Amino acid sequence: MLEVPHFSAADVDAARRRAGRLDAPWIGDAYRRSNRAARRDTLSPYDGTLLNAVELGDAAAVDAAVDAAAAALRGPWGRLDPAGRAALIRNLAQALETLRLELALLETLDVGKPILHAWNDDVPTAVGVLRWYASLVETAYDVAPSRRGGTLIQIAREPRGVIGIVLPWNYPLTTLALKLGPALAAGNTVVCKPAEDTPLTTLRLAELAIEAGLPAGVVNVVPGLGGVAGKAIGLHPGIAAINFTGSTATGRQFLRYSADSNLKEVSLECGGKNPAIILDDADLARSGDEIATGFLMNSGQLCSSISRILAPRSLESPLRALLAEKMAAWPVGDPLDPRTRIGPLVSDAHAAKVTRAIAAAAGDGLTSAAASTGSSPRLVRPVAFFDAATESGLWRDEIFGPVLAVRFYDDLEEALASANDTEYGLSAYVFGEDARRVTSLAERLDAGFVAVNAFCEGDLTTPFGGFKTSGFGGKDKGIHSLDQYARTKSIWWNAVHP
């Protein structure tokens, strides 16, 4: 059950005032402001009001951030033992928890996501992620091979150095925590570039890191354009590794930057066109909310969302009725209204892109009949299309909005082949009761994460990441994520002395 947040107009005004001060690159322990820097307006997606005009970082700002991060590695942060790092990461988690309402409001104002979701999901997840990695600092260890005659073997993990973190706009705070937690746990420092449309919570966290006791330069933030600040991070010889979440096209560009610079390691979490296979024995009454959440969560702006459904023809009528019922139960409108479940898309440009995809889709469309608590040009009502053509953009392209494509099958093997017939391989879902068939499908679906009778990305212990053009090079969450932020060194001793 989602907890309804309680807040006043004064709380919203305070969040807007805070947003107005988050307006420049954060380097070391302060904002680096320049009257000569270009600015970009940060607009609230619902009503288009100006939240701030953020100074855009350039290559010089990235240089300064990398210098600050490198200095922190040589200073107190680099000399901290695991217990000291864990304590500071916990302090940061506590700071986020204390300011849960402010951060939820900032995320809602900046991204357009309903306050109900920001309060229940985004901020608590960020807090939990940081605490999880604080615990790993103290408990994760390497196992060395048994000692052999005349030799002693050590296996050591070392921080890579300065890590570049490049964030998406749909879950800025949560995604930052998923990357920052293991990066700090492994002893690195970071230079973060938030998405151009959503810089607020990334900059606020950098402020809080200093207040929590992290040394200057451990967390640096350079808001800026992808072709300027992002490119400078990608090419910088002082950055040892990059962790990126975003589009597949931009992920490819970071691989080029790596090849053209110092061969820095690149971890990519890119797009998805995620299928859900419904079996003929699926309990739709039990699974209905999971299916709806997979389609509608964050207005469909979620890389792991259910965007394609393959269902047996025998369930066509029940599935249509189920989708109509669930879509009507998700109110659309003002994200600051706690009743709202679907808010505006992040920008005019993205709303126009999703609207064009809907207009181009051919087939039988079921549009949401949900109540609306307001109006905005960036509000897009959910729609489900039936019998989508397998070669259509509706079926193959990542639309990244509340748009669902449904096909009905007569043969389960053909459905599995259709589910796997995509360039992506991020998530997949199976709904059914026959354990043998469910297990067979889960094993054969070509995706990095498979959920059964649920829509989720697992918990903090579960590695999350995709196959094929959905990314590679590392996983978010779980102990495995430490591998992309640490380098492994083997030390071989000749223990026999003459």
N, C-alpha and C positions, 0 to 999 in steps of 0.2 A: 504494500500500500504506500503510495507516494505521500510524503509529508508536505503539507501546505505551508509555505513560508509566510510569516507575518512581518509586514514592513509598512512604513508610512511614506507619504509624499516627501517628508523631510529626509528620509533615508535615500530616496531616489535622487533628490537634489544634491545630497552629500556625495553620492556616487558620481553624479555628473561633474561636480566640482573637482573631485579626485581625477576623473578622466581628463579634465582640462589641463592638469599639471603633468600628465604622462606624455610628454610632447617632444622628446629628443633621445638620441642614443644615450644609453647608460654604460659608462666606461669606468672601470675601477670601482669607485664608490660614490659617483655623482653623475649628474646629467652633463653631457658635453654639448652645450648650446652654441650656436653660431648664427649671427644675423645674416650670414651669406648663404646658408643652406636652403635648398629648395624644400618646400613643404607639401604635404599631402593631407587633405581634409579627411578626418575620420568621422563618418556619418553613421547615425543610428539607423539600422535597416528598416525599422518599422515606419518611422515618421520622417526620416531624412534630416533630422536635426543635427547640427554640428556638435560633435563631442570634443574635438580638438583639431589643431592643425599640426601634425607631427613633423619634426625636422627629419628629412631623409638622410640616412647615412650613406657615405660614398666610400671609395677605396681608402681614403685617408682615415675615415672613421674606423673601418675594419682594421687597418694597420694599428691604430691606437688601441683598439680592443684586444687584438692579438698580443700586443706588447704588454698590456695590463695582465692578461691571462698568463702569459709566460712568466712575468715577474711574480705572480702569486704562486706559481709552481716552484720557483726558486726560494720563496719566502716561507712564512709560517704554515700555509696550507700544505705545501710539499713536504714539510717536516712532521705533520700530524700523524699520530699513530691511528690505527683503525678505530679505537674507542673514541678518540677525539673527533674524527670525521663523522662517526655515527651520532654523536651527541649534537653536532651542529646541524646535521640533516634533520634530526628529530626537532630541533628548535625551529627550523624552517617549516616543518609540517605543522607544528603547534601554532605558528604565526598565521598560516593559512586557515587553520581551523577556527582560530579566534576571530578572523575577519571573514568568516564564511558568507555572511550576508553581503558585505561590500563586494567581495569577489564575484558572487553570483549575480549581483546587479550589474557589475561591470561587464561580465560575460554576456548577459542578456542585452544590455545596451549596445555592445560592440558587435555581437554576432547575430542578434535577432532571435536567439533560441528562447523558448519559454522559460520564465523564471522557475517554473515547477521542475524543469529538467536541470537547469543550472544549479539549483539548490540541492536537489536529490542525487544528482549524478556527477556533474563536473567537479565541483569543489570537494565533496567527500572522496571521490576517486583520486584526485590529486594528493590529498592528505594521506590516504591509505597507501598510495604508491611510494611516497617519500618514506613513510614509516617502514614499509616492507624492505626497501633497500638499505635503510639504516640498520635493520636487523641482519641483512646479508653481509654488511661490512664486518660484523662481529662473528659471523658463523660460517661464511663460505671459505673453503680452504682447498688447496691442491693436494692430491695424493701422489707421492713419489713412488716409483718402482721399488721393490725390495732391494736392500743393499746386497751387492754381489762381492765376491772375494776380490779384495784389492781396490774397490771403487766405492764412492759415495755419490749418490745422485740427488740433486736438488731441482725442483721445478718451482719457479717463481713467477708471479704475476706482477707486472709493472703497469702504471698508468701510461697511456699512449702519449699524453701531453695536452695540447689545446684541442678541444673538440668543437667542430662547427655543427650547430643544431639549426635546421631549417624547418620551420613549422607551417602547418596548414591553417586555413581560416575557420574550419568547421568546429574544431575542439582545441582552441589554443592552449588553455590552461592544462587540461588533461594530457594532451600530447607532450607539452613541455615537461610535465612531471614524469611521464614515462621515459623520457630521454635524459632528463637532468638527474633523476634518482640514481640510475646505474652509472652515469658518467661521474658523478661526485663520489659514489660508493667506491669506484675503482681508483679514485685519487686524482682525477683530471680537473682541469678548469674548462670553461665553455665560453663560446661566442655564439649567441643566439640571434637568428633573424626571424622575427615574426612575419606572418603574412601581411601584405600591404594593407589589407582592409581591417585587420584585427590585431593591433599592437598592444592593447591596453593591459591585459592581465599579465603578459610577459614582462612588460616594464614594471608593473606593480610588484611582481614577484622578485625582480632584481632589487628593488628598494627593500623589500622584506628580508632578503638574504643578508643584507648588511645589518639590519636591525636584529636579526637572529644570531649574529656573531660571526658569520662567514667572512673571511678576510676580503679586503678590496681586491677586485680582479678575478675572483673565482667565478662569478656570474656576470657576464657582460651582454648587453642587448643592443643590436644595431638594426633599428627599423629602416627599411629602404626598399627600393625597387629590385625585383629579381635580377634584371639585366645589369644592375650596378652593384648593390651590396651583396646580392646572392652570388654574382659572378666573382666578386672580389674574395668572398669566403671560399668559393670553389677552387680558385687558382692560388690562394695564399700558401706560400711554402712553409709558413709557421704553423699551419693547421695540420694536425696529424691524421685526423679522421673526420668524416662527415656523416651525420645521421639525418636523413631527409624523409619527410612525409609529405606527399602531394601527388601531382599528376604524373603519369608515366612519361609524358613528353619532357617534363622538367627533370625527372629522375635521370633520363638519358643524358641530359645536358650536364648534370653533375658528374657522370662518368667521363664525359669528354674533358671537363675541367680537371679531373684527377689525372687523366692521361697526359694532359698538356702541362701539368705542374709536377708535383712531387710524388705521384702515384699514391696519394693518400687513400686510405681505405674508405669505401663508401657503402653505407647501409641504406637500402631503399625500401620504403613502404609506400606503394603506389596505388593505382586504381583497382577497381573491382567491378564485376558484373555478375553478382552472386546469385546462384540458383538455389531454389528450394524444391526438393522432390517430395511430393505428397503421395503416400501409398494408399491403396484402396481400403486399408483397415485403420487409417488415421482417425483419431478422435478429434474431430474439428472443434467440438465444444470445448475440449480441454486445451487445444492448441491455438484457438482463435486469437487470443490476446497476444501470443508470441508472434504469430504471423503478422498481425496488424502492427505491432511494435517494430518488427523488422522492416516493414515497408514505410512506416510513417515517422519513426523516431528522428528527431532533429530535422524535420521537414524533408526527409530523404537525403539529407546532406551528410552521408555517413559512408565511408569506404566499404564497410562490411554489411551494408543494408541488403535486405532481400529485394532484388530488383527484377528477378525472373521466377516464375512458379511453373512447375510441370506437375500436373495433376491428372489422375485417371479420369477418363471420360465419364465414368459412372458417378463422379462427385461434382460434375459441372454445375448442376443446379444448387446443391448445398454450398459450394464454394462461392458462387455468385452472391447468394443470400448472406453468407458470412461476411464477405468483404463489404457489402453494402451496409450491414449492421455496424461493423467495426469502424468504418470510415465516418459514419454518422456520429459516432461516439467520441470523436477527436475534434473538439472545437478549434476553429481557425481564427486567428486575429492577433490582438495586442499581446506581445510576449510578456508584458508586465502585469497582465491579468492572470492571477493564479489558476483560473479555469482553462486558460488556453493550453492546448497540447501541440498545435502546429503554428509556428510563427512565420515571419517573412523570410524569404531567402536573403542571402547576405548582401546582395548589391543589385542595382538596376541591371548591370551587365549580365549577372548570373541568372536573374529572374527572366530576362529576355531570352537567354539561351535555353532555359528549361521550357519556356512558353513556346519557343519555336519547335522544340522537339515534340511537344504535345500536338501542336498544330500539324506537324508533318506525319504524325502517326496515323496509320490507317487501321481500321478495325472497329470492333464493337467496344466503345468506351463507357465505363461506369464512373461518373464523377461524384465526388463526395457531396453528401447532403448535410454536412456538419454545420452546426450553428456558427455564426461569426460574431466576434465581439468588436469588430472594427473593420477598417478598410485601409489598404496600402497598395501602391502599385507593385510592391515586392511580395505580396501574398499570392501564392499559387495553390489553388485547391487541388487536393490529391485526385488522381485518376488512375483507374485500372483498365488496361486494354486486354481484350480476350482474342485468342487466335492470332497473335502477333506472328508475322512472317519471320522465319528463322534468319533471313538475310537482311532484315530491316535494321535501321539504326535503333529502333525501339528495343529490339532483342539483343543487339550486339554492343551498342555504345553505352558508356557510363554517362548517364544523364545527370546524376547527382541532384535529384529532386524527388518529390513525392509521386513518382511515376512507376507503375507496376505493369509488367508484361506477363501474360498468362497464356500457356498452351496446354492442351489436353492430349493425353497419350493413350494409345491402345496397348503398347508393348513397353515394359519397364526397361529393357535393355536399350531400346531406342531413346527413351527418356534420359537415361544415364549418358548416352553418347551425346545427346543435345546439350545436357548440362555441362559437359566437359568441352564442348565445341566453342571455345572462346579463347582469346589471347590472354585473358586474366586467369588468376588462380588464387584469389585471396580467401574467401569464405564460401561455405556451402552448408545447406541445411537439409535434414531429413525428418519427415514427420510420419510416424507409423508405429505399429505395435508388435510386429513380427521381428523378434530380436535377430533372427538369422538374416532376414532380408535387409534390415537396417544396418547390421554389421557389414554385410557385403557391400552395400552402397557406400558407407562411410570409408571403407578401405579403398574403394575404386574411384571416388570423387577426386578430381585433380585440383585440390585446394589445400592451402596450408592450415586451415582451421575448419573443422566440421562440427556442427552442433546438432544434436538429436532431440527432437521434440522441444526445442527451445530456440530463442533468439538471444545470442550473447556473444561475447568475445572471450569467454572463460573468466577466471579470476586472476588475481595478481601473480599466482604461481604458474600460470599457463602461458607458454610462449605463444606470441601472436605475430604472424607474418605470412606472406603469400609465396606462391610459385609463379613461374612464367613472368609475364610483364607486370605482375602485381608486386614484384620486388624480390630482393635477395640481399645477402650480406649480413644478416642479423635478424633478431627477433626483438620485439618489444615485450616487456614483462618476463617474469620468471628468472631463474638463476642463469639461464642461457644468455640473457641479454648482456650480462657482464662481459661476455667474450668479445663483443664489438668495441668495448671501451678499455680493454686491457690487452697487453701483449705478453706472450708467454716466453719465458726464458728458461732454458735448461742449463744447469751447471754440473759438470761432470768432474768429480775429484778423483785423482789417483791417490788413494789412501795408503799405498805401500811406499815407504821411504827406505832408501838404501842404508 
